[in-house]
Amino acid sequence: MIGLQRPNADQAIALAALFESACGVVEMAHRGTTSSDRLALLMAALLNSEGTAPHQLYQLPSHPDGLASGRRSLQLLLSKQRGEKHFDQIVAIALGTLYLASKLYRDGAMAARIADGLAPLQEKASQFGLTHNNLFAATDQLYQQTLSRYRYRIQIKGDPARLQQSGVAARVRSLLFAGVRAGYLWRQCGGHRFHLLLYRRALLDHCRKLEQ
């Protein structure tokens, strides 16, 4: 906790993106589908390796509502309110994703391996598009070759029949990957778990300003 700085706007954006991915995972798990705009936004951020600023990475200038669901869920958590149906699951997945991101942040070898694996996915996205089955399948494969090697497992509850479909499973893991990307960015922006405990109000203020 020594030297912990007050949270900043970039941290709020990264956390909103992480919760946006969790919202997508829960929607996929229960409905078997989610918004193509959400998928495209989060996949574009996952594949971006240019060190783009958070507000540009998540296209807030041109798509201010792109992280609306994640921002709303984050605000509910920070203000200690309960959300809509499946809110508890969204929070559990978001916090689990954040834990994976923290492990990755301390694991330089795994981070380098993921960076190498994302390069060919960028080419695949250019060839097929950000919401093509081939891209999700390849992202799923990279997730299983890297993040799945950690012992920690994020539990996904939903419709078993949907979750057993390969296309749904690939999109779920792709969204989890995008969530880890956002969590990793949060750490890069100075985020720490104590921010969620000690600076709820400051984070909430930054989160609300994203609506403006």
Backbone as CSV, one residue per row, in Angstrom:
resi,resn,N_x,N_y,N_z,CA_x,CA_y,CA_z,C_x,C_y,C_z
1,MET,0.816,-1.213,0.000,0.000,0.000,0.000,0.849,1.263,0.000
2,ILE,2.124,1.147,0.360,3.005,2.302,0.390,3.140,2.864,-1.024
3,GLY,2.925,4.179,-1.159,3.066,4.799,-2.457,1.860,4.655,-3.358
4,LEU,0.756,4.135,-2.829,-0.450,3.972,-3.631,-1.018,5.339,-4.001
5,GLN,-1.157,5.591,-5.294,-1.675,6.865,-5.781,-3.189,6.790,-5.943
6,ARG,-3.828,7.928,-5.910,-5.272,7.972,-6.145,-5.575,7.481,-7.557
7,PRO,-6.703,6.818,-7.748,-7.034,6.286,-9.078,-7.226,7.408,-10.092
8,ASN,-7.058,7.066,-11.350,-7.183,8.046,-12.418,-8.219,7.589,-13.440
9,ALA,-8.486,8.446,-14.413,-9.518,8.166,-15.411,-9.174,6.931,-16.250
10,ASP,-7.891,6.752,-16.562,-7.489,5.587,-17.358,-7.810,4.281,-16.641
11,GLN,-7.633,4.263,-15.336,-7.964,3.068,-14.565,-9.460,2.771,-14.648
12,ALA,-10.273,3.817,-14.577,-11.724,3.639,-14.654,-12.135,3.080,-16.017
13,ILE,-11.495,3.563,-17.072,-11.798,3.058,-18.418,-11.434,1.581,-18.523
14,ALA,-10.250,1.223,-18.026,-9.810,-0.170,-18.094,-10.752,-1.083,-17.308
15,LEU,-11.179,-0.646,-16.131,-12.099,-1.458,-15.332,-13.469,-1.560,-16.004
16,ALA,-13.926,-0.481,-16.615,-15.206,-0.531,-17.334,-15.127,-1.527,-18.488
17,ALA,-13.987,-1.554,-19.176,-13.797,-2.513,-20.274,-13.762,-3.945,-19.749
18,LEU,-13.133,-4.135,-18.594,-13.090,-5.464,-17.985,-14.502,-5.931,-17.646
19,PHE,-15.310,-5.049,-17.062,-16.688,-5.414,-16.732,-17.530,-5.588,-17.987
20,GLU,-17.210,-4.847,-19.045,-17.914,-5.028,-20.312,-17.691,-6.437,-20.848
21,SER,-16.485,-6.918,-20.741,-16.191,-8.285,-21.192,-16.939,-9.299,-20.339
22,ALA,-17.031,-9.040,-19.026,-17.764,-9.948,-18.139,-19.252,-9.972,-18.499
23,CYS,-19.805,-8.817,-18.825,-21.204,-8.758,-19.267,-21.401,-9.594,-20.521
24,GLY,-20.452,-9.515,-21.442,-20.537,-10.301,-22.667,-20.452,-11.789,-22.397
25,VAL,-19.574,-12.186,-21.483,-19.440,-13.601,-21.131,-20.751,-14.138,-20.577
26,VAL,-21.351,-13.399,-19.661,-22.606,-13.852,-19.041,-23.720,-13.926,-20.082
27,GLU,-23.775,-12.961,-20.970,-24.795,-12.989,-22.015,-24.591,-14.180,-22.942
28,MET,-23.359,-14.442,-23.318,-23.072,-15.606,-24.151,-23.450,-16.901,-23.432
29,ALA,-23.149,-16.984,-22.147,-23.391,-18.203,-21.387,-24.874,-18.513,-21.269
30,HIS,-25.706,-17.493,-21.180,-27.134,-17.716,-20.973,-27.956,-17.649,-22.257
31,ARG,-27.494,-16.844,-23.216,-28.281,-16.654,-24.432,-27.611,-17.234,-25.672
32,GLY,-26.320,-17.491,-25.584,-25.602,-18.027,-26.732,-25.201,-16.976,-27.743
33,THR,-25.412,-15.702,-27.404,-25.065,-14.626,-28.319,-24.840,-13.345,-27.533
34,THR,-24.193,-12.397,-28.151,-24.029,-11.063,-27.576,-23.841,-10.088,-28.734
35,SER,-23.809,-8.817,-28.434,-23.720,-7.789,-29.464,-22.442,-7.926,-30.291
36,SER,-22.590,-7.856,-31.598,-21.413,-7.901,-32.470,-20.558,-6.650,-32.269
37,ASP,-21.197,-5.524,-31.935,-20.441,-4.301,-31.664,-19.553,-4.488,-30.434
38,ARG,-20.091,-5.133,-29.401,-19.300,-5.402,-28.195,-18.121,-6.306,-28.534
39,LEU,-18.377,-7.351,-29.272,-17.311,-8.279,-29.648,-16.224,-7.574,-30.450
40,ALA,-16.646,-6.770,-31.419,-15.673,-6.077,-32.272,-14.829,-5.095,-31.463
41,LEU,-15.458,-4.351,-30.561,-14.745,-3.370,-29.748,-13.704,-4.046,-28.861
42,LEU,-14.105,-5.111,-28.173,-13.205,-5.767,-27.240,-12.114,-6.557,-27.956
43,MET,-12.444,-7.152,-29.096,-11.427,-7.876,-29.855,-10.410,-6.905,-30.445
44,ALA,-10.872,-5.758,-30.907,-9.942,-4.750,-31.450,-8.957,-4.308,-30.375
45,ALA,-9.448,-4.130,-29.148,-8.575,-3.732,-28.048,-7.601,-4.846,-27.688
46,LEU,-8.091,-6.075,-27.684,-7.224,-7.218,-27.365,-6.068,-7.319,-28.346
47,LEU,-6.335,-7.081,-29.609,-5.327,-7.276,-30.650,-4.442,-6.053,-30.861
48,ASN,-4.777,-4.941,-30.220,-3.995,-3.719,-30.383,-2.720,-3.802,-29.546
49,SER,-1.584,-3.668,-30.180,-0.293,-3.772,-29.490,0.526,-2.488,-29.611
50,GLU,-0.140,-1.372,-29.887,0.562,-0.127,-30.177,0.649,0.818,-28.985
51,GLY,0.257,0.363,-27.793,0.330,1.228,-26.623,-0.629,2.394,-26.685
52,THR,-1.778,2.187,-27.300,-2.776,3.240,-27.460,-3.365,3.641,-26.114
53,ALA,-3.635,4.927,-25.927,-4.242,5.416,-24.688,-5.599,4.757,-24.485
54,PRO,-5.997,4.482,-23.245,-7.246,3.754,-22.966,-8.480,4.341,-23.640
55,HIS,-8.647,5.663,-23.617,-9.865,6.236,-24.199,-9.909,6.043,-25.708
56,GLN,-8.733,5.915,-26.335,-8.690,5.640,-27.769,-8.765,4.140,-28.040
57,LEU,-8.142,3.367,-27.161,-8.160,1.914,-27.321,-9.587,1.391,-27.335
58,TYR,-10.429,1.957,-26.489,-11.822,1.520,-26.418,-12.771,2.469,-27.149
59,GLN,-12.191,3.305,-28.033,-12.941,4.100,-28.996,-13.991,4.998,-28.352
60,LEU,-13.678,5.538,-27.177,-14.652,6.377,-26.488,-14.977,7.668,-27.244
61,PRO,-14.004,8.278,-27.941,-14.365,9.501,-28.672,-15.447,9.268,-29.723
62,SER,-15.370,8.138,-30.441,-16.332,7.873,-31.520,-17.471,6.957,-31.090
63,HIS,-17.264,6.159,-30.036,-18.300,5.240,-29.548,-18.431,5.392,-28.030
64,PRO,-18.965,6.514,-27.569,-19.029,6.780,-26.125,-19.860,5.780,-25.337
65,ASP,-20.763,5.062,-26.009,-21.609,4.085,-25.316,-21.066,2.663,-25.424
66,GLY,-19.854,2.521,-25.966,-19.312,1.190,-26.193,-19.093,0.388,-24.931
67,LEU,-18.835,1.073,-23.825,-18.593,0.395,-22.549,-19.727,0.649,-21.564
68,ALA,-20.914,0.957,-22.070,-22.031,1.358,-21.212,-22.406,0.283,-20.197
69,SER,-22.507,-0.956,-20.636,-22.906,-2.037,-19.724,-21.843,-2.274,-18.658
70,GLY,-20.585,-2.281,-19.069,-19.499,-2.472,-18.122,-19.398,-1.325,-17.139
71,ARG,-19.569,-0.114,-17.642,-19.512,1.066,-16.775,-20.649,1.017,-15.748
72,ARG,-21.826,0.625,-16.185,-22.968,0.565,-15.271,-22.747,-0.511,-14.198
73,SER,-22.246,-1.662,-14.579,-21.989,-2.729,-13.604,-20.905,-2.316,-12.618
74,LEU,-19.873,-1.647,-13.119,-18.800,-1.175,-12.243,-19.337,-0.143,-11.254
75,GLN,-20.179,0.756,-11.715,-20.752,1.764,-10.828,-21.583,1.119,-9.729
76,LEU,-22.345,0.096,-10.078,-23.159,-0.591,-9.076,-22.273,-1.243,-8.020
77,LEU,-21.191,-1.853,-8.461,-20.276,-2.492,-7.519,-19.632,-1.456,-6.600
78,LEU,-19.152,-0.367,-7.181,-18.454,0.647,-6.399,-19.385,1.358,-5.418
79,SER,-20.659,1.479,-5.788,-21.627,2.132,-4.904,-22.341,1.128,-3.999
80,LYS,-21.886,-0.119,-4.040,-22.407,-1.192,-3.186,-23.908,-1.409,-3.381
81,GLN,-24.320,-1.364,-4.636,-25.709,-1.645,-4.988,-25.784,-2.969,-5.734
82,ARG,-26.956,-3.541,-5.756,-27.174,-4.772,-6.511,-27.737,-4.417,-7.875
83,GLY,-27.324,-5.192,-8.852,-27.764,-4.936,-10.207,-28.865,-5.866,-10.658
84,GLU,-28.978,-5.986,-11.953,-30.022,-6.781,-12.561,-29.709,-8.275,-12.435
85,LYS,-30.518,-9.068,-13.080,-30.330,-10.516,-13.074,-28.916,-10.863,-13.552
86,HIS,-28.308,-11.807,-12.878,-26.950,-12.278,-13.177,-25.860,-11.287,-12.774
87,PHE,-26.228,-10.233,-12.028,-25.220,-9.248,-11.639,-24.098,-9.880,-10.819
88,ASP,-24.467,-10.746,-9.878,-23.450,-11.400,-9.045,-22.476,-12.205,-9.898
89,GLN,-22.991,-12.819,-10.958,-22.128,-13.599,-11.838,-21.195,-12.679,-12.623
90,ILE,-21.711,-11.549,-13.053,-20.873,-10.572,-13.759,-19.715,-10.129,-12.870
91,VAL,-20.023,-9.820,-11.618,-18.991,-9.370,-10.677,-17.968,-10.477,-10.433
92,ALA,-18.451,-11.708,-10.241,-17.539,-12.828,-9.979,-16.591,-13.052,-11.152
93,ILE,-17.115,-12.980,-12.371,-16.277,-13.171,-13.559,-15.298,-12.012,-13.706
94,ALA,-15.766,-10.794,-13.452,-14.889,-9.625,-13.566,-13.737,-9.719,-12.570
95,LEU,-14.033,-10.061,-11.329,-12.984,-10.150,-10.321,-12.049,-11.324,-10.603
96,GLY,-12.589,-12.418,-11.127,-11.746,-13.548,-11.506,-10.815,-13.188,-12.654
97,THR,-11.344,-12.435,-13.601,-10.533,-11.977,-14.727,-9.436,-11.033,-14.253
98,LEU,-9.786,-10.174,-13.298,-8.809,-9.242,-12.743,-7.684,-9.995,-12.024
99,TYR,-8.046,-11.082,-11.359,-7.041,-11.905,-10.679,-6.091,-12.536,-11.707
100,LEU,-6.647,-13.050,-12.795,-5.800,-13.619,-13.851,-4.881,-12.555,-14.444
101,ALA,-5.420,-11.366,-14.647,-4.615,-10.275,-15.204,-3.465,-9.924,-14.276
102,SER,-3.710,-9.962,-12.961,-2.654,-9.651,-12.000,-1.561,-10.711,-12.021
103,LYS,-1.958,-11.978,-12.178,-0.968,-13.056,-12.298,-0.137,-12.857,-13.563
104,LEU,-0.805,-12.530,-14.655,-0.101,-12.317,-15.918,0.846,-11.131,-15.822
105,TYR,0.422,-10.079,-15.114,1.241,-8.871,-14.977,2.575,-9.177,-14.309
106,ARG,2.576,-10.186,-13.448,3.809,-10.571,-12.745,4.563,-11.691,-13.458
107,ASP,4.065,-12.132,-14.590,4.638,-13.270,-15.314,5.113,-12.803,-16.686
108,GLY,6.320,-12.276,-16.719,6.848,-11.726,-17.968,6.947,-12.738,-19.093
109,ALA,7.308,-13.973,-18.766,7.448,-14.998,-19.793,6.106,-15.299,-20.454
110,MET,5.041,-15.402,-19.636,3.721,-15.671,-20.196,3.227,-14.482,-21.007
111,ALA,3.481,-13.266,-20.522,3.065,-12.074,-21.255,3.737,-12.013,-22.628
112,ALA,5.021,-12.374,-22.688,5.744,-12.381,-23.960,5.189,-13.439,-24.891
113,ARG,4.839,-14.578,-24.326,4.276,-15.663,-25.137,2.934,-15.245,-25.736
114,ILE,2.133,-14.562,-24.936,0.842,-14.088,-25.437,1.038,-13.036,-26.519
115,ALA,1.977,-12.128,-26.302,2.246,-11.094,-27.304,2.643,-11.722,-28.638
116,ASP,3.469,-12.757,-28.585,3.871,-13.455,-29.809,2.673,-14.136,-30.457
117,GLY,1.772,-14.668,-29.633,0.607,-15.366,-30.167,-0.439,-14.444,-30.749
118,LEU,-0.466,-13.208,-30.271,-1.460,-12.260,-30.773,-1.104,-11.724,-32.157
119,ALA,0.168,-11.728,-32.503,0.600,-11.185,-33.797,-0.102,-11.871,-34.974
120,PRO,-0.114,-13.212,-35.058,-0.830,-13.841,-36.160,-2.340,-13.635,-36.097
121,LEU,-2.874,-13.392,-34.906,-4.309,-13.129,-34.793,-4.662,-11.784,-35.415
122,GLN,-3.721,-10.840,-35.353,-3.942,-9.546,-35.992,-4.088,-9.726,-37.500
123,GLU,-3.271,-10.595,-38.068,-3.360,-10.873,-39.499,-4.683,-11.556,-39.831
124,LYS,-5.104,-12.458,-38.953,-6.371,-13.161,-39.188,-7.545,-12.189,-39.114
125,ALA,-7.476,-11.234,-38.185,-8.528,-10.227,-38.071,-8.584,-9.361,-39.320
126,SER,-7.419,-9.034,-39.868,-7.371,-8.234,-41.095,-7.967,-9.000,-42.273
127,GLN,-7.768,-10.308,-42.257,-8.249,-11.146,-43.356,-9.739,-11.435,-43.260
128,PHE,-10.214,-11.774,-42.048,-11.593,-12.234,-41.899,-12.524,-11.231,-41.206
129,GLY,-11.963,-10.318,-40.430,-12.791,-9.403,-39.656,-12.755,-9.746,-38.170
130,LEU,-13.186,-8.796,-37.347,-13.071,-8.932,-35.889,-14.115,-9.849,-35.270
131,THR,-15.151,-10.218,-36.014,-16.207,-11.056,-35.433,-16.394,-12.357,-36.219
132,HIS,-15.323,-12.807,-36.860,-15.402,-14.035,-37.659,-15.097,-15.254,-36.798
133,ASN,-15.760,-16.365,-37.101,-15.554,-17.610,-36.353,-14.089,-18.017,-36.313
134,ASN,-13.377,-17.823,-37.424,-11.971,-18.230,-37.485,-11.115,-17.467,-36.471
135,LEU,-11.418,-16.185,-36.277,-10.668,-15.391,-35.311,-10.970,-15.850,-33.890
136,PHE,-12.221,-16.109,-33.592,-12.570,-16.561,-32.249,-11.962,-17.932,-31.957
137,ALA,-11.951,-18.803,-32.939,-11.360,-20.133,-32.748,-9.870,-20.030,-32.461
138,ALA,-9.190,-19.148,-33.181,-7.754,-18.979,-32.981,-7.463,-18.314,-31.631
139,THR,-8.298,-17.358,-31.239,-8.131,-16.699,-29.941,-8.373,-17.693,-28.814
140,ASP,-9.391,-18.523,-28.980,-9.690,-19.579,-28.016,-8.483,-20.511,-27.855
141,GLN,-7.888,-20.882,-28.958,-6.725,-21.781,-28.917,-5.566,-21.139,-28.169
142,LEU,-5.315,-19.856,-28.427,-4.231,-19.160,-27.731,-4.531,-19.060,-26.233
143,TYR,-5.779,-18.810,-25.893,-6.168,-18.742,-24.477,-5.856,-20.070,-23.786
144,GLN,-6.218,-21.174,-24.430,-6.002,-22.486,-23.817,-4.517,-22.836,-23.736
145,GLN,-3.722,-22.285,-24.640,-2.283,-22.556,-24.630,-1.530,-21.674,-23.630
146,THR,-2.185,-20.642,-23.134,-1.501,-19.687,-22.251,-2.223,-19.537,-20.915
147,LEU,-3.267,-18.739,-20.867,-3.937,-18.428,-19.607,-4.537,-19.652,-18.934
148,SER,-4.946,-20.627,-19.719,-5.506,-21.848,-19.139,-4.454,-22.673,-18.408
149,ARG,-3.178,-22.337,-18.583,-2.109,-23.060,-17.883,-2.037,-22.670,-16.404
150,TYR,-2.625,-21.526,-16.060,-2.706,-21.165,-14.652,-3.711,-22.085,-13.964
151,ARG,-3.463,-22.382,-12.715,-4.354,-23.277,-11.983,-5.726,-22.661,-11.733
152,TYR,-5.753,-21.348,-11.613,-7.017,-20.679,-11.319,-7.979,-20.808,-12.494
153,ARG,-9.223,-21.123,-12.214,-10.251,-21.266,-13.233,-11.422,-20.340,-12.927
154,ILE,-11.867,-19.630,-13.940,-13.061,-18.800,-13.816,-14.269,-19.679,-14.105
155,GLN,-15.179,-19.775,-13.162,-16.352,-20.612,-13.317,-17.426,-19.872,-14.124
156,ILE,-17.865,-20.502,-15.211,-18.893,-19.917,-16.069,-20.170,-20.733,-15.919
157,LYS,-21.229,-20.092,-15.460,-22.524,-20.748,-15.304,-23.486,-20.205,-16.342
158,GLY,-24.280,-21.083,-16.895,-25.228,-20.660,-17.911,-26.005,-21.843,-18.443
159,ASP,-26.410,-21.759,-19.675,-27.143,-22.832,-20.340,-26.136,-23.870,-20.831
160,PRO,-26.107,-25.064,-20.239,-25.110,-26.083,-20.631,-25.134,-26.387,-22.124
161,ALA,-26.329,-26.434,-22.695,-26.443,-26.761,-24.120,-25.748,-25.708,-24.974
162,ARG,-25.840,-24.458,-24.574,-25.183,-23.375,-25.331,-23.674,-23.402,-25.099
163,LEU,-23.270,-23.584,-23.845,-21.848,-23.558,-23.520,-21.086,-24.706,-24.157
164,GLN,-21.776,-25.771,-24.503,-21.120,-26.905,-25.141,-20.896,-26.681,-26.631
165,GLN,-21.518,-25.647,-27.185,-21.319,-25.342,-28.600,-19.942,-24.708,-28.783
166,SER,-19.200,-25.227,-29.734,-17.819,-24.764,-29.910,-17.749,-23.264,-30.198
167,GLY,-18.685,-22.746,-30.986,-18.661,-21.326,-31.314,-18.910,-20.457,-30.102
168,VAL,-19.808,-20.890,-29.238,-20.102,-20.145,-28.013,-18.906,-20.199,-27.074
169,ALA,-18.355,-21.384,-26.894,-17.195,-21.547,-26.008,-16.021,-20.698,-26.476
170,ALA,-15.805,-20.636,-27.792,-14.698,-19.841,-28.333,-14.914,-18.360,-28.065
171,ARG,-16.146,-17.895,-28.196,-16.430,-16.480,-27.932,-16.316,-16.166,-26.441
172,VAL,-16.731,-17.102,-25.598,-16.601,-16.893,-24.159,-15.131,-16.727,-23.782
173,ARG,-14.271,-17.607,-24.279,-12.847,-17.502,-23.941,-12.222,-16.263,-24.566
174,SER,-12.684,-15.885,-25.737,-12.178,-14.670,-26.368,-12.535,-13.443,-25.534
175,LEU,-13.754,-13.423,-24.996,-14.170,-12.316,-24.144,-13.397,-12.310,-22.828
176,LEU,-13.141,-13.490,-22.284,-12.318,-13.571,-21.082,-10.916,-13.037,-21.362
177,PHE,-10.378,-13.386,-22.525,-9.062,-12.904,-22.939,-9.075,-11.373,-23.014
178,ALA,-10.143,-10.832,-23.606,-10.265,-9.375,-23.709,-10.366,-8.743,-22.326
179,GLY,-11.016,-9.444,-21.397,-11.103,-8.954,-20.034,-9.749,-8.935,-19.351
180,VAL,-8.965,-9.969,-19.577,-7.612,-10.008,-19.024,-6.780,-8.876,-19.615
181,ARG,-6.970,-8.611,-20.893,-6.280,-7.491,-21.537,-6.607,-6.176,-20.824
182,ALA,-7.888,-5.978,-20.508,-8.300,-4.763,-19.813,-7.727,-4.723,-18.399
183,GLY,-7.717,-5.879,-17.728,-7.154,-5.936,-16.382,-5.659,-5.677,-16.376
184,TYR,-4.966,-6.177,-17.387,-3.530,-5.935,-17.528,-3.282,-4.438,-17.739
185,LEU,-4.135,-3.821,-18.559,-4.026,-2.380,-18.798,-4.258,-1.611,-17.499
186,TRP,-5.208,-2.070,-16.722,-5.487,-1.440,-15.423,-4.242,-1.432,-14.548
187,ARG,-3.523,-2.557,-14.520,-2.277,-2.616,-13.755,-1.227,-1.680,-14.342
188,GLN,-1.143,-1.630,-15.668,-0.193,-0.732,-16.317,-0.479,0.729,-15.985
189,CYS,-1.733,1.053,-15.751,-2.138,2.422,-15.417,-2.031,2.701,-13.920
190,GLY,-1.430,1.771,-13.188,-1.233,1.974,-11.761,-2.307,1.391,-10.878
191,GLY,-3.218,0.606,-11.465,-4.296,0.006,-10.693,-3.797,-1.033,-9.701
192,HIS,-4.411,-1.086,-8.542,-4.074,-2.050,-7.501,-5.367,-2.452,-6.805
193,ARG,-5.392,-3.679,-6.288,-6.624,-4.163,-5.668,-7.072,-3.259,-4.518
194,PHE,-6.135,-2.577,-3.873,-6.516,-1.692,-2.779,-7.313,-0.481,-3.263
195,HIS,-7.180,-0.147,-4.554,-7.997,0.934,-5.092,-9.481,0.598,-4.961
196,LEU,-9.812,-0.676,-5.168,-11.209,-1.093,-5.101,-11.734,-1.077,-3.671
197,LEU,-10.832,-1.122,-2.718,-11.217,-1.129,-1.310,-11.184,0.265,-0.693
198,LEU,-10.151,1.035,-1.030,-9.912,2.301,-0.353,-10.344,3.529,-1.143
199,TYR,-10.501,3.376,-2.466,-10.794,4.541,-3.297,-12.046,4.316,-4.144
200,ARG,-13.054,3.707,-3.545,-14.292,3.449,-4.280,-14.904,4.744,-4.814
201,ARG,-14.997,5.753,-3.958,-15.657,6.993,-4.356,-14.894,7.695,-5.490
202,ALA,-13.579,7.707,-5.408,-12.786,8.351,-6.460,-12.942,7.607,-7.782
203,LEU,-12.918,6.285,-7.724,-13.129,5.502,-8.939,-14.535,5.719,-9.489
204,LEU,-15.497,5.790,-8.587,-16.881,6.006,-9.003,-17.031,7.355,-9.696
205,ASP,-16.379,8.376,-9.172,-16.428,9.701,-9.798,-15.843,9.659,-11.211
206,HIS,-14.707,8.985,-11.370,-14.107,8.866,-12.699,-15.028,8.088,-13.639
207,CYS,-15.652,7.067,-13.111,-16.539,6.238,-13.915,-17.743,7.039,-14.403
208,ARG,-18.306,7.853,-13.524,-19.457,8.670,-13.897,-19.098,9.721,-14.941
209,LYS,-17.877,10.209,-14.890,-17.438,11.216,-15.859,-17.325,10.631,-17.268
210,LEU,-17.212,9.301,-17.357,-17.140,8.682,-18.674,-18.458,8.840,-19.433
211,GLU,-19.529,9.113,-18.714,-20.839,9.282,-19.350,-20.966,10.640,-20.014
212,GLN,-20.123,11.569,-19.638,-20.247,12.948,-20.106,-19.615,13.152,-21.471
